[in-house]
Amino acid sequence: MNSDAMMTLDVAALHHNLLTVRQTVPQSRIMAVVKADAYGHGLQYLWPYLARDVEGMAVARVSEAVELREFGYKGTALVLSGFDDADDLRAIDEHHLQTVIHHPRQVALLSKTKLKHPLTVWLKIETGMHRLGLAIAEVDTAYHQVKAHPQVADVILMTHFASSENKDLSITQKQIEAFQRIIKPYSEPCSLSNSAGILAFPNACLQWVRPGLMMYGGSPFLPAEEKPSLKPVMRLTAPIKAIRTIQAGDAVGYGGTFVAKEKMDIAVVGIGYGDGYPRLLPNGTPVWLNGKMAKIVGRVSMDSVMIDISDYSDVAVGQRAVLWGPELTVETVANYAKTDPRELLCKMGIHRVQRKIIGDNNGTNDR
Ligand SMILES: Cc1ncc(COP(=O)(O)O)c(C=O)c1O
């Protein structure tokens, strides 16, 4: 419905961003990180376009990888958190998935499980994130046990950066050095970098890179203006549902968190936290409308948010405001929400908002 909130997904922007990855790290293969429903964009819509530009796709969970197969993707698919039990491992085997192993418990389970198909294992090594990853002392045993499994065809060594978005690059530098020290005895392909790693340490990127945010056009760095020529894939818009004039002293929205100091015009925009637009966005958060920024007044509610349009003379019901997209970056809005742009994007995975693909040479598709 044109009267609903809408997300356009610009697949030409997606292609452009992947070209930027390719040009930044021409020596690396691209494992596109598409967990959490392709960071809220909708994996079922994006995967065919991604498949043209990348060598593989990574999700967090086995269930997400199985879903990716059900969508029809037959290429390399990696489960970043690996398997927890024999059922997971069977699903990995059956669906020809690749898996991360980050704990000796997984090595033990793999060692006693017969598989039907050749398996590629990504051994994840802890170098400073302290989340998932084999401790240095566990790496050698795990490596040899995994290699000894008759069905393990390939081993790839990986780590994950904890602070690559930080202006202080010394923490990441230490992780790179630690990783290089640990992997020295093994001659296997390696993978280090997420988006920030690709941009800040292009020479450290080895056989595989794992871009997430930058592929969707977001910058891992703040201020976002520092990003290379990335283009937002998602443009989130919603229609104006009503316009009203309020008087000095009138409170707006639940809890009356905004009180007008003078007579003003406000518009009700049809998107709210029930769509994934964050409730905690404060008064003053920008919303793009008719070529300039309006500001949120009052609390975001489930289906709508109010904006100050006192400065406008050309606003009408039905016109669309942009919550984020090329006109207003998601990083800017995330700053107002005091969070990371990935969180805002992922919340759109609620799928109440319509999706429309644009930028496809074969035409524009409504989904
Ligand atoms: C293991 C791993 N690699 C790569 C990424 C992609 O990160 P980014 O969105 O910063 O590119 C993630 C995302 O959280 C991840 O968990």
The ligand as an SDF file (V2000), in Angstrom:
LIG
                    3D

 16 16  0  0  0  0  0  0  0  0999 V2000
   32.2950  -12.7480   12.8580 C   0  0  0  0  0  0  0  0  0  0  0  0
   31.7960  -11.5220   12.1450 C   0  0  0  0  0  0  0  0  0  0  0  0
   32.4150  -11.1260   11.0290 N   0  0  0  0  0  0  0  0  0  0  0  0
   32.0190  -10.0270   10.3590 C   0  0  0  0  0  0  0  0  0  0  0  0
   30.9720   -9.2420   10.8060 C   0  0  0  0  0  0  0  0  0  0  0  0
   30.5630   -8.0110   10.0330 C   0  0  0  0  0  0  0  0  0  0  0  0
   30.7860   -6.8480   10.7600 O   0  0  0  0  0  0  0  0  0  0  0  0
   30.5500   -5.3850   10.1660 P   0  0  0  0  0  0  0  0  0  0  0  0
   29.0910   -5.1540   10.1470 O   0  0  0  0  0  0  0  0  0  0  0  0
   31.2500   -4.5080   11.1250 O   0  0  0  0  0  0  0  0  0  0  0  0
   31.1700   -5.3710    8.8160 O   0  0  0  0  0  0  0  0  0  0  0  0
   30.3170   -9.6110   11.9830 C   0  0  0  0  0  0  0  0  0  0  0  0
   29.2230   -8.7790   12.4970 C   0  0  0  0  0  0  0  0  0  0  0  0
   28.8990   -8.6630   13.6280 O   0  0  0  0  0  0  0  0  0  0  0  0
   30.7330  -10.7780   12.6660 C   0  0  0  0  0  0  0  0  0  0  0  0
   30.1450  -11.1860   13.8120 O   0  0  0  0  0  0  0  0  0  0  0  0
  1  2  1  0
  2  3  1  0
  2 15  2  0
  3  4  2  0
  4  5  1  0
  5  6  1  0
  5 12  2  0
  6  7  1  0
  7  8  1  0
  8  9  2  0
  8 10  1  0
  8 11  1  0
 12 13  1  0
 12 15  1  0
 13 14  2  0
 15 16  1  0
M  END
$$$$
